[in-house]
């Protein structure tokens, strides 16, 4: 179909948009380096997960065509490798250009051919003292077993002169006792990488051989493991699978430069990888060190404007969060508002509140030093009933979650792992608290992002806190189902996959289609990370054909192509890629009005979310909050700085014209968070002044009667003294008569 696109190729287009940030002149130089590193990290995971999965299908001789593109697994792999290879010159160009521009600020990645003799001597001495004692060279030939190459680790490889076929020298270039960035000046801005030093002096590791050629290599292995189960035995099984994943089949081989064809063929044979999966790079094979370079210079011109999550203006400092939510629903927006001063605060208060009887929560990804875990352990230690559903199959967080599950159990928390065949990806919390008269109050939290303090400062997400009893009842049903390994089939208000989310979404889309067909203005909107659910795509196409206006904000892969005449001409798709990872999910059905329905939740419009995971979405019913979300969606639709618009051929372009005033939605939301807090502080200050004035007036009013009484008393005393005093004779007064004998006259 001309309005559909292959999932994997659509994802590669998304990563290309990430790469665009690495060359955007509006992005500060050191931040551009970050986007180069993010592009590479994304691609690593893509090869490990998606290419690994498609490769498995191809190995099993699966010829079933992709439902969107019609390609078989083998054809998809050919298309994937072609698309990635075409991007390689852009990847190299972005990195090299940025490093060149950073030379003005003293940055230089020094190569051996531009090094002074003194620096070369110092590096050789450094190699002998700090590196060589901690590494070992391995000689490989047909007489010896080929060593296992760790996933994503860098190795120095040399071809050795041999009379008997090919011999390879291999040196692991990961050194635990040494920093990867080796500084050549005081501030470290002039540097070389440890693996480059190892490669240059590799001949010293093979003194009995002649080194014919040398290069650096890096293998990316499949991570496509699947697991199912429940209970303690499931955790043990996951530990085994995580270990097994490190040894899965290589999906890609990267090299740092041209290498002997014979030696390369030999490596590919030993690694059981086709030459078509070999990539040559002119830049470092692992760019993760670029994040460290950012710390070497604090010049504001090289960095984004510093931003700190604000204290949520909707929350008071003087009342517990639970009681505030009882008064009204609260919507929180991250990273613009602080998770520590909102959600974490709610958990900590609840853990120590003697009236809170139980806390139930689903956990998917957590920070290394998780305050969420600390609060849950505190709650259990305080005698509360704490239930935690922790997902051990969260991709690349398996080990972390396994350890957290053990830690929680040691603290007395009831830990469960959810349904046997389905991941639980929901972001759901239910707190129960004793109320007056023996009843209970509830606060339910439904979010779009993980309970991770680190990513909450980097990802855009939404969180709803509500005391709605119907929603609490639905949440309780979700936790009961998770405990029993079953699924929620019917709800009061929440949308819960795998059984009670997609049917409801499709039904609400049908309502908008009916409105449009009857002459009204049907409207469907969504902000999601990805779109590939075939049933939802088909319904969106039907809606477009019926005249429904459809606005989609899809950050990542999107298998639906917008603007195709006869199919999707009423659909627009835009993608925001910027400083913060767009991660929130919003579903909107209907234009403004009482009948408009708005949901936020953890699910994307992907089949893995809608029918193969436990996901939860909640209705936003408070009119204040509905208005706020509508405004947020409108703001994102106005973005002309970090937004890309999908064209009818599936390509993306930036929307801003030269005459347009730049508008960055993420910066706007941060400014609004700052203003909201400042406005709240101003109001509080004015209220404080008003209270002081009021108190002063009351004090004055109390003092006034006492003052009058005192004045009257003083006046009375004064009047009394005048009555008893002897008046002077004269004027209208008569002198008193003398008593006794009359005065003798002359």
Residue, then its C-alpha position, 0 to 999 in steps of 0.5 A: x500500500x502506498x500509504x504504509x511503510x516498513x517498521x524498520x525503515x521508518x525507524x531508521x528515518x527517525x534516527x536520521x532526525x536525531x542525526x540532524x540535531x548533530x549538525x543543526x547550527x542552533x544546537x550548541x557545539x558540545x550538545x551536537x556531539x551528544x546527538x552524534x553519540x545518541x545516534x550511535x547508541x540508538x543504532x546499537x540497540x536497533x541492531x541488537x533488538x530489531x535486526x536480531x529479531x528479523x535475522x531470526x525470522x530469516x534464519x528460520x526460512x520465514x518468507x511471510x511478507x511484512x504486512x506494511x511493505x510486502x518484504x520478506x525478512x531477507x528483503x528487509x535485512x537487505x533494505x536495512x543494511x543499505x539504508x544504514x550504509x547510506x547514512x554513514x557519510x553523514x554520521x562521519x561528517x557530523x562528528x568531524x565537522x563539530x570537532x573541527x569547529x570545537x578547535x576554536x575552543x581548544x578541543x582536538x582529537x589528536x592523531x599520531x600523524x599530527x603528534x609531536x615527537x615529544x608527545x609520541x615518546x610520552x605516549x609510548x612511555x604511558x603505554x608501557x607503564x599504564x596499559x601494557x601490564x594490564x592487557x594481553x595479546x592473543x594469537x589466532x589461527x586455525x590451530x587455536x580456538x577463536x576467542x569470544x568477542x564481547x558485545x560492543x567492546x573494542x578490540x585491536x586486531x593485527x594481521x601477523x606474518x605467517x607461512x601457514x595461512x592467516x594469523x591474527x593478533x587480538x588485543x582487548x582494548x577495554x582497560x578498567x584501570x585506565x581512562x579511555x580519554x588520554x589527555x595531552x594537555x592540562x585540561x584534557x581538551x587535546x586528547x587521544x583514545x586508549x584504543x588508538x594508543x593500543x593499536x599504534x603500539x600493538x606490535x610490542x605485544x607480538x614481538x616474535x611476529x611481523x605486523x602486516x596490517x592493523x585495525x580496530x573492530x567492534x561487534x554488535x550482537x543480537x539481544x533478541x531473547x524471549x522469556x516467560x514465567x512467573x514466581x521465583x523460578x522466573x527470576x532465576x530463568x531471567x538471570x540465565x537468559x541475561x547471561x546468555x544474551x551476551x553470547x548471541x550471534x553477531x549482527x554487525x562488525x565495525x572496523x576503524x579503517x581499511x583492513x587486509x581483505x584476506x584477514x577480514x574474510x578470516x574474521x568474518x568466517x570465524x565470527x560467522x558474519x557476512x561481509x555485507x554486515x561489515x561497516x568501515x568508519x572514519x570516526x571512533x567506533x564507540x562515541x560514548x566518551x563524548x558525554x565526558x568531553x562536555x565536562x571539560x568546558x563550561x562556556x555557555x556558548x557550548x551548552x544548552x541554557x541550564x534548566x532545572x525542573x521547577x516545583x509544581x505550582x499546583x502543589x502546596x508546601x503546607x499540605x500533604x499531597x494526598x489531601x490535595x489530590x482529594x480536593x482536586x485532580x492534579x496533572x504534572x508535566x516532566x521534566x518541566x516540573x520536579x518529580x522529587x517534589x511531587x511524585x516522590x514526595x507523595x510516596x515518602x509522605x505515604x510511607x510514613x503516614x500512619x493512616x495509609x494502609x497499602x501501596x501498590x505500584x508497577x515498576x518498569x525502569x528505575x534510577x540507579x539510586x532509586x528514591x522510589x525503592x527507598x520509599x517502598x521499603x520504608x512503607x513495608x518496614x512501617x507495617x504497610x501492605x506494599x505490593x510491587x509488580x516489577x517487570x524483569x523483562x524490561x529490555x536492557x534493565x533486566x539485571x537492574x530489576x532483578x537486583x531491585x526485586x531481591x532488595x524489595x523482598x528483603x525489606x518485606x515487600x510483596x513482589x510479583x512479576x505479572x502475566x506469564x507471556x506479557x510484559x507489564x509496561x503500565x505506570x500505575x500507583x494505588x494508595x489506600x488510606x483510612x478515612x473517618x468513620x471506618x471508610x477508606x480514601x484512595x489516590x491513583x496515579x497514572x503516568x506516561x513515563x517511568x518512575x525514574x528520577x534521572x529520566x524524569x529530568x530528560x524525558x517529557x512525560x505526564x502524570x495524573x493524580x486523582x481521588x476518583x473512586x471509579x478509577x481506584x476500583x479499576x486500578x485495584x482490578x489491574x493489580x488483582x489481575x497482575x497477581x493472578x496472572x489474568x487480564x482485566x476485561x471490563x473497566x469503569x474508566x481506565x483503558x487497560x490492555x491487552x483486552x480493554x484498550x484497543x477496542x475502546x480506542x477504535x470505538x471512540x474513533x468510530x464515534x468521530x467517523x459517525x460525526x463526520x459522516x453526519x455532517x459534523x466535524x470529527x476530530x482525532x489526535x494523538x501524541x505517541x512515540x510510535x505507530x504500527x498497530x495495523x487495526x488502528x492504522x486501518x481505522x485512521x485511514x477510514x477516518x481520513x476517508x470519512x473527512x475526520x481531521x486527524x493530527x498525529x505527533x509521532x516521535x519515532x517510527x510511523x508506519x502510516x504515511x500522511x497526505x496520500x490522496x484517497x487514503x490519508x489526505x486528512x491526516x498530518x504527522x509531525x515528529x519532535x526531536x530536540x533537547x528532551x526526549x518526547x515521551x508523553x502519550x495523549x489520546x484526544x477524541x472530538x473537538x472542544x466541548x463536553x463530549x471531547x474525550x482525553x486520555x493519557x497513558x503508557x501505551x503507544x499505538x503499537x501492537x506490542x502495546x495494545x495487544x501484547x502488554x499490560x498498559x493503562x490509560x486514564x481519562x482526564x475529566x477535570x475541565x481545567x486539566x483538559x484545557x491544559x492538555x489541549x493547550x499543550x497539544x496546540x503548543x506542540x503543533x506550533x513548534x517550527x524549530x524542532x518539528x519535522x512534518x511528514x510529506x506524502x512520500x514518507x520523508x520529513x522536512x522542517x516546517x519553519x520558513x525564513x520569515x517565521x519567528x522561531x518557536x521551540x515548544x520544549x523551551x516554551x513549556x520550561x518558561x511556562x513552568x518558571x513563570x507559574x512558580x514565580x506567579x505562585x510565589x508572587x501571589x503567596x508573597x502578596x497574600x503574606x503582605x495582606x495577612x500582615x496588613x490584616x493582622x496589623x489592622x486587627x491589632x490596631x482595632x483591638x488597641x483602639x477601645x483600650x486607648x479610648x478608655x485610657x483617654x477617658x480615664x485620664x480626662x476624668x482624673x483631670x476633671x476631678x482635680x479642677x473641681x477641688x482646686x481653689x479658684x482665683x478671685x476675680x472675673x466672675x468669681x467672688x472671694x470667699x468670706x473669712x471666718x472668725x473675727x473681722x479685720x480691724x479697720x483704721 
